Structures are given as structure tokens and as C-alpha cells.
């Protein structure tokens, strides 16, 4: 049983130290500075980039964003000079010593010990590099940080011999990068080991996205395991059980794993989902040590259980809450529903909550699900298109459990309606009674969410 370190310090003169300079780390440091103007705040970042939008990297590779600098929200200089935060880039924290309340840091001038009054671990996550034969060949890339994006873009811009590219994984990165590579005029092959792409979004979304990718001339290989990459020094082919597909470069998008080694080596509890275990305030099992962002677990708003969903808003929100807490105002990091959206050429897909029957059963729910297809606009108004909505609920209580959607317009904001219902603990009957906006250019009289609620409500009643 996990026991969290209890209690808060009303205010500390000892430094607030942050490990990691991206979303959670810099949000925490910035909030702490606003609330505690005189406190010493030190942030260590092992790389050069801080506070950047990694979610924009596929669009940088595609060419829609001209410079990596455009992905940076706040520059290191602005943090140092305008926010008075002691930000030290190219400094890697190699160890935490809770008994001494210090971190060991390897920087350009050697190894130092940095004391802390309170510590935030915001080490993020790293791209998973699966044990595939040939993974170390030149021309095989992952995409999770600025250096990765820069390397891929430079290769595309400088090497005219690239005609074919393989993508391993049909998740967020794989789908977005298929569009990015296609924009460069490449022959794109996407390999997914599961029966459909975008597995967390459900079968309906996955099938429609795969069909759309094929309409855009992307070759989609489903139920296909990549056994290895061929080539002497540089990759030349992707090997599957059934074929050898020639390629000139490969992107591996197999997901991410939380960076927990630093916390684990310090004896800080790792949760059942593989990320750092935290309580409602982001506190870890070690006194005066917090964790937030992609390295930390959060509580799922539907199940009430720990989960790990590495998304930008989750990291920023949790970091901000920790910053307020260490400044003397205890603030919960909040629950999450796993709400997410993705663009696939002309399609928009989104999801929130529980969609999987097995996972719902593990959480004690009897999941019932219905999928409807309706229009994104009033039927008589030009420019509308089909939108598919899958809505799930608990059969015995009628509580809304989740939803997924796919269409050409209006999808991401409609998923927010269901996400709000999840956080409010609403039933399907309450959801279908919401007073949602209507105008012919934006939707039918009965919004697709309301229609899905009506259909699902009927299924529950019977």
C-alpha cells in the first residue's frame, strides 16, 4: 500500500528546486514565482530547450511551422531576466538524496550539490525504442523532442534521394507524421501491429482514419508486426512476416515511457501504471518531493484510480498546482479523463474517458456503448459532413463513461462536452438534456452529442 508523505510547509526559505524545464517544470516554477516573489527557485534542464510545444513537431516537419523557435512559449532569457528564475540549461540531475535534501547535478562546470527545501521531479517521458533488429541503423528516427524534429526536417530538406518512408506505429505521432511525410511528396507506409490505428480511440475511429489515410495514398499495413529493419549502415527496408518493404528512412512511433529512473533510484515509489506515484497534490512517497507531468501518475476522473496519460494540458495544469502548493497554498493537481484529439489529413478524431469494455469491467462498470452517424451541420446547410460518435455509459447507473468521435469538422470541441460531463459525474439522461448551442452552419438542431445520448439512453432503458 502506497503511503504518501503528509503535510505541507506553509512557506520555505530553502530553494524550490525543479528537475526538468518543459511543461510541468516551468509551469510550477512560474506559478511559484508569482505567488512567492522572494523565494529562490532553481530549475535544472539537461538539454538546451525549455517550455516548448513538442505536439507541434509534426507540423514543423511538415513545413507549416517555419522555425523551432516558434514552438517555444517562453525563452530561457525571459525566464531568467523577466521571471527571476534561476534556470540552468545543460545541467543534468543525476541523483536525489532525500536524506540530505540535495540533488547531485552534472553541469558544464562539473558536479555540484544543490540543496532543496522542496523538490519537483518533472523529468517527462521518452520515446519508446522497441527491441527491433536494425533499430540502430542510420535513417531510423523517433520524434519526441526538438532535436529529433530538427534532425528529421534537416534530413528531408537536404536529401533529395528520399522517396519512401516507413512509419512504425499508428498512434498520435504515426498518424500526424504520415501527413507530414506525405506533404514532402514521399511514398508513406504505416505499419500497425493491432487491427486498427489509434487504438485508444476505438474501432469506429480507427477504421475511418485508416480508410482516409489510404484515400490519401498512404499504405496502411494493419495486423502487421515489424520484425526488423534491413540495411548495411543505413536503413533500406522494413521487414514484416509477409514482406520486405523498401524504404529510405523510418520513423518509430511506438509511444512513450515515463522517465522514472531518477526517482526510482532515490527510493521514491513507482505506481502500478509505471509512472511516479503521487497523491492529489502531486506529493510522492518521499517528504518534500513532488512529481508532475509525463513522469507522474494522475487520478482518472471516471475510475478514481491511478492512470498515466502523457498529455500537454495534464502536465501544465499539474505543474501549476504544485507551484501554488509549494508557495503556501495547497492546490490539488486535479483529475484527468484522457481527453485527446488528433488530426489525420482532412479528418479530426477525439476521445475521452473509458471506451474499452475490459478496462471498464476492471473498474467495476458494466459498459454499454452505441455508435451513431449524423451530420456536422444542419442537413440543408452546405458544407456539412458525416460525424461518427461513440458514447459509453454504465448500464446500471446510467453514468457517462466516455466517448470517441471522428469527422471533418467540429470534433474536438464536441468531445469537450462529454469530458465536462465526465468530470461532473453526469448520467446519459442528464447529458442528453443539456442546452447546447445551435445554428445551421455549426450543427443540426440536435447536436451529435445529444443524439448519441438519446440513442444510448434508449439502449440502457431496454
C-alpha atoms as one frame of an Amber mdcrd trajectory, in Angstrom:
protein
   0.000   0.000   0.000   1.404   3.365  -1.006   1.826   5.873   1.796   2.418
   9.473   0.737   4.475  11.933   2.718   1.929  14.020   4.595   1.804  17.689
   5.481   2.704  20.944   3.827   5.220  23.616   4.605   3.461  26.953   4.880
   6.424  28.719   3.282  10.051  27.789   2.823  13.119  29.958   2.540  15.066
  26.961   1.254  15.177  26.721  -2.546  12.337  25.238  -4.541  14.229  23.035
  -6.990  12.731  21.710 -10.212  14.164  18.866 -12.285  13.043  19.325 -15.896
  12.385  22.501 -17.839   9.381  21.754 -20.005   5.626  21.948 -19.394   5.211
  20.811 -15.786   8.550  22.111 -14.548   8.336  25.624 -15.949   4.642  25.968
 -15.095   5.497  25.100 -11.487   8.450  27.462 -11.359   6.483  30.318 -12.911
   3.480  29.893 -10.589   5.718  29.612  -7.530   7.495  32.813  -8.536   4.219
  34.726  -8.896   2.962  33.518  -5.524   6.311  33.727  -3.666   8.262  36.622
  -5.209  11.194  36.354  -2.790  11.783  32.624  -2.821  14.813  31.108  -4.505
  13.717  28.934  -7.423  16.202  26.781  -9.320  15.381  24.761 -12.445  17.745
  22.200 -13.942  17.245  21.148 -17.570  19.632  18.646 -19.129  19.082  19.985
 -22.662  19.034  23.407 -24.266  15.317  23.789 -24.928  12.700  24.681 -22.321
   8.973  25.385 -22.329   8.357  24.157 -25.866   5.399  22.558 -27.607   6.506
  19.085 -28.644   2.995  18.483 -30.007   3.840  20.923 -32.809   6.840  18.963
 -34.087   4.941  17.037 -36.812   3.745  20.360 -38.222   7.288  21.715 -38.143
   8.464  18.668 -40.081   5.559  19.123 -42.490   6.593  22.724 -43.123   3.579
  24.528 -41.682   5.776  25.955 -38.913   8.902  27.666 -40.176  11.165  27.536
 -37.146  11.605  25.515 -33.967  11.724  28.821 -32.115   8.021  29.271 -32.893
   7.300  26.247 -30.677   8.899  27.905 -27.641   6.393  29.539 -25.274   8.905
  31.356 -23.057  12.630  31.612 -23.784  15.365  30.852 -21.237  16.298  34.531
 -21.215  12.733  35.529 -20.379  12.618  33.032 -17.515  15.893  34.339 -16.106
  15.513  38.060 -16.629  11.764  38.691 -16.550  10.621  35.990 -14.126  13.736
  35.878 -11.956  14.008  32.086 -12.151  17.454  30.519 -11.833  17.173  28.353
 -14.946  20.243  26.253 -15.690  20.164  24.516 -19.050  22.632  21.745 -19.964
  22.572  20.643 -16.314  21.548  17.048 -15.657  20.383  15.931 -12.231  21.983
  12.517 -11.764  20.810  11.693  -8.240  18.410  12.725  -5.493  19.482  12.318
  -1.860  16.279  12.739   0.177  18.052  12.112   3.472  20.258  15.162   2.867
  17.684  17.108   0.824  20.106  17.682  -2.028  20.281  16.808  -5.707  23.508
  15.927  -7.499  23.907  17.865 -10.732  26.315  17.349 -13.609  26.841  20.600
 -15.476  29.305  22.352 -17.772  31.459  23.345 -14.767  31.449  19.922 -13.129
  29.377  18.146 -10.485  27.621  20.154  -7.770  25.280  19.523  -4.850  22.124
  21.629  -4.787  20.108  21.757  -1.545  16.332  21.939  -1.744  13.526  22.778
   0.624  11.023  21.234  -1.742  11.712  19.371  -4.961   9.629  18.799  -8.079
  10.504  15.921 -10.382   9.307  16.869 -13.859  11.527  14.608 -15.940   8.883
  13.910 -18.589   8.862  10.861 -20.815  11.000   9.413 -23.596  10.142   7.792
 -26.893   9.985   4.020 -26.633  12.690   2.335 -28.681  11.437  -1.227 -29.213
  13.917  -4.108 -29.499  13.670  -4.370 -33.276  16.589  -5.768 -35.228  18.267
  -2.897 -37.070  16.840  -0.164 -34.825  20.311   1.421 -34.616  20.707   1.841
 -38.377  21.168   5.349 -39.725  17.911   6.781 -41.036  15.789   5.338 -38.206
  14.274   8.136 -36.112  11.969   8.764 -33.179  10.128  12.040 -32.543   9.730
  13.307 -29.006  11.905  16.380 -28.585  13.222  19.353 -30.527  16.467  17.649
 -31.520  14.520  14.765 -33.066  12.309  17.124 -35.043  15.272  19.133 -36.260
  17.145  16.014 -37.385  14.183  14.691 -39.385  13.443  18.051 -41.010  17.102
  18.611 -41.917  17.281  15.173 -43.498  14.174  15.779 -45.593  15.363  19.211
 -46.687  18.889  18.114 -47.591  18.485  14.638 -49.088  16.693  14.520 -52.436
  17.155  10.751 -52.657  14.454  10.031 -50.072  11.359   8.712 -51.824   9.891
   6.167 -49.410   9.405   6.270 -45.666   8.157   3.710 -43.178   6.264   4.571
 -40.003   6.083   2.040 -37.184   3.029   2.663 -35.022  -0.443   4.026 -35.740
  -0.801   6.284 -32.720  -0.784  10.070 -32.475   2.749  10.551 -33.798   2.401
   7.956 -36.543  -0.810   9.472 -37.892   0.434  13.048 -37.768   3.775  12.157
 -39.311   2.095  10.261 -42.146   0.565  13.589 -43.159   3.888  15.396 -42.671
   5.843  12.970 -44.850   3.077  12.946 -47.465   3.416  16.736 -47.719   7.032
  16.189 -48.789   5.847  14.019 -51.673   7.023  10.757 -50.144   5.599   7.280
 -50.554   4.430   6.548 -46.998   3.987   3.087 -45.458   2.426   2.892 -41.982
   2.744  -0.357 -40.004   0.421  -1.086 -37.076   0.531  -4.371 -35.161  -3.095
  -4.013 -33.941  -6.270  -4.462 -36.033  -6.792  -0.691 -36.346  -4.901   2.564
 -35.896  -5.469   4.922 -32.945  -6.325   2.067 -30.597  -7.324   4.294 -27.616
  -9.963   5.946 -29.830 -11.869   2.743 -30.566 -12.620   0.685 -33.641 -15.001
   3.108 -35.383 -12.453   5.921 -35.340  -9.598   3.609 -36.267 -11.345   2.178
 -39.307 -12.431   5.532 -40.671  -8.977   7.073 -40.186  -7.292   4.119 -41.906
  -9.674   4.412 -44.858  -8.937   8.124 -45.114  -5.187   7.542 -44.985  -5.487
   5.117 -47.874  -7.527   7.680 -49.813  -4.524   9.995 -49.395  -2.284   7.235
 -50.901  -0.743   6.228 -47.557  -0.181   2.462 -47.489  -1.627   1.198 -44.206
  -0.458  -2.230 -43.017  -2.721  -3.419 -40.176  -2.222  -6.531 -38.040   1.387
  -6.275 -39.126   4.363  -6.769 -36.840   7.656  -5.193 -37.839  10.327  -7.855
 -37.383  13.327  -5.754 -38.312  14.971  -3.113 -40.453  17.282  -4.086 -43.299
  20.410  -2.302 -44.425  24.190  -2.277 -44.083  24.752   1.126 -42.467  21.542
   2.958 -43.373  18.038   1.527 -43.356  16.843   0.263 -46.734  13.758  -1.807
 -45.912  11.177  -2.737 -43.299  10.843  -6.471 -42.723   7.428  -7.920 -41.807
   6.361 -11.570 -41.588   4.889 -11.356 -45.092   7.026  -8.905 -46.996  10.095
  -6.711 -47.298   9.076  -3.098 -47.948  11.835  -0.858 -49.381  12.262   2.468
 -47.540  14.796   5.283 -47.376  14.056   6.280 -43.791  11.922   5.117 -40.865
  10.056   6.835 -38.045   9.381   4.711 -34.966   6.295   5.955 -33.134   5.807
   3.223 -30.549   4.661   5.529 -27.771   6.456   6.990 -24.766   7.583   5.756
 -21.362   7.808   7.908 -18.217  11.316   8.890 -17.109  11.310   7.386 -13.619
  14.912   6.169 -13.168  15.941   9.219 -11.124  13.007   8.856  -8.741  13.313
   5.082  -8.529  16.996   5.216  -7.613  16.137   7.628  -4.793  13.624   5.165
  -3.342  10.572   7.126  -4.448   7.530   4.929  -5.062   6.699   3.989  -8.650
   2.994   3.379  -9.215   1.177   0.477 -10.786   0.993   2.281 -14.147   4.784
   2.583 -14.303   4.985   6.306 -13.541   5.831   8.056 -10.278   3.032   7.586
  -7.766   1.536  10.824  -6.451  -1.369  11.931  -4.300  -3.960  14.602  -5.060
  -1.409  17.368  -4.502   1.351  15.792  -6.571   3.247  14.636  -3.478   5.340
  11.488  -3.775   6.091   8.881  -1.112   9.136  10.943  -0.051   8.750  14.036
   2.120   9.059  17.405   0.335   9.300  15.735  -3.090   6.612  16.251  -5.745
   6.202  14.853  -9.257   4.193  16.193 -12.178   3.880  15.853 -15.933   4.617
  12.906 -18.182   6.700  11.160 -15.498   3.866  11.069 -12.946   0.617   9.228
 -12.440  -2.676  11.075 -12.152  -6.128  10.062 -10.924  -8.703   9.116 -13.557
 -11.897  11.090 -13.069 -14.112   8.128 -14.028 -12.400   5.242 -12.230 -10.861
   7.172  -9.352  -7.742   5.056  -9.879  -4.166   5.965 -10.868  -3.538   6.312
 -14.578  -0.800   7.572 -16.867  -1.840   9.701 -19.837   1.061  11.907 -21.016
  -0.615  14.990 -22.472   0.315  18.669 -22.529  -2.588  20.122 -20.552  -2.187
  17.476 -17.855   1.454  18.434 -17.381   0.888  22.190 -17.399  -2.052  22.024
 -15.023  -0.329  19.710 -12.537   2.860  21.776 -12.582   0.943  24.973 -11.937
  -0.848  23.371  -8.975   2.431  22.166  -7.449   3.902  25.634  -7.859   0.987
  27.112  -5.941   1.238  24.441  -3.262   4.937  24.973  -2.555   4.251  28.718
  -2.361   1.965  28.071   0.593  -1.479  27.495  -0.931  -2.155  23.711  -1.123
  -3.792  23.109  -4.509  -4.916  19.719  -5.918  -3.484  18.804  -9.310  -6.938
  17.666 -10.469  -8.210  14.512 -12.111  -7.944  13.638 -15.791 -10.183  11.871
 -18.294  -7.607  11.171 -21.013  -9.219  13.704 -23.330  -7.289  13.973 -26.586
  -7.647  14.877 -30.246  -5.641  14.265 -33.394  -5.684  15.473 -36.994  -5.410
  12.960 -39.839  -5.322  14.890 -43.139  -8.936  16.106 -43.505 -10.249  14.145
 -40.531 -10.455  15.117 -36.865 -10.586  12.422 -34.178 -11.072  12.796 -30.429
 -11.671  10.676 -27.349 -12.258  10.921 -23.606 -12.930   8.609 -20.673 -13.438
   4.852 -20.846 -14.111   3.164 -24.172 -12.711  -0.298 -23.544 -15.103  -2.877
 -22.101 -12.371  -4.825 -20.312 -10.914  -1.788 -18.584 -14.388  -0.609 -17.622
 -15.163  -4.009 -16.094 -11.932  -3.871 -14.090 -13.123  -0.563 -12.665 -16.489
  -2.071 -11.694 -18.622  -0.797 -14.581 -20.977  -2.669 -16.913 -20.137  -0.764
 -20.090 -22.808  -0.239 -22.724 -21.916   1.515 -25.955 -23.667   2.891 -29.005
 -22.297   4.489 -32.181 -24.288   6.927 -34.272 -23.558   8.662 -37.575 -25.059
  12.089 -38.155 -24.152  15.399 -39.804 -21.750  18.078 -38.627 -24.128  20.842
 -39.795 -27.829  21.215 -40.459 -28.796  18.932 -43.324 -29.846  21.791 -45.599
 -26.765  23.916 -44.926 -23.903  23.435 -47.416 -20.530  22.060 -46.410 -21.606
  19.540 -43.789 -20.066  16.086 -43.493 -20.634  12.826 -41.603 -19.569  12.650
 -37.984 -19.408   9.367 -36.068 -19.940   9.465 -32.305 -19.445   6.536 -29.947
 -20.798   7.114 -26.438 -20.346   4.759 -23.475 -22.078   4.518 -20.110 -22.539
   2.248 -17.117 -25.642   0.150 -17.646 -26.720   0.011 -14.007 -26.337   3.687
 -13.096 -26.525   5.410 -16.479 -23.329   7.315 -15.696 -21.479   8.554 -18.774
 -18.125   6.780 -19.057 -16.577   8.083 -22.258 -16.818   8.929 -25.930 -14.922
   8.961 -29.194 -15.667  10.908 -32.363 -14.397  11.274 -35.899 -15.368  13.663
 -38.678 -14.155  16.520 -40.820 -15.212  19.351 -38.516 -16.440  20.175 -35.040
 -14.985  17.092 -33.373 -12.510  18.389 -30.748 -14.909  20.881 -29.175 -17.744
  18.366 -29.070 -15.554  15.913 -27.155 -15.110  18.655 -24.575 -18.838  18.480
 -23.836 -18.505  14.823 -22.894 -15.291  15.458 -20.945 -17.170  18.047 -18.897
 -19.936  15.513 -18.283 -17.342  13.018 -17.029 -15.875  15.473 -14.547 -19.398
  16.324 -13.348 -20.358  12.653 -12.976 -23.369  13.139 -15.230 -25.737  10.425
 -16.394 -26.680   9.877 -20.027 -30.131  11.297 -19.274 -28.521  14.477 -17.943
 -26.165  14.677 -20.906 -28.942  14.429 -23.482 -30.835  17.217 -21.688 -28.033
  19.770 -21.981 -28.909  23.089 -23.601 -26.219  23.162 -26.301 -25.853  25.893
 -28.891 -27.390  25.590 -32.352 -27.006  27.371 -35.679 -27.190  25.731 -39.121
 -23.519  26.473 -40.064 -22.280  24.779 -36.885 -24.534  21.793 -36.334 -28.007
  20.270 -36.556 -30.731  21.208 -34.094 -29.920  18.092 -32.127 -26.169  18.256
 -31.644 -24.419  14.923 -32.384 -23.609  14.586 -28.671 -27.294  14.931 -27.793
 -28.290  12.442 -30.471 -25.757   9.927 -29.203 -27.102  10.449 -25.695 -30.669
   9.770 -26.820 -29.676   6.559 -28.580 -27.586   5.313 -25.677 -30.297   6.204
 -23.182 -32.718   4.035 -25.133 -30.264   1.140 -25.082 -29.856   1.428 -21.300
 -33.613   1.501 -20.705 -34.046  -1.697 -22.663
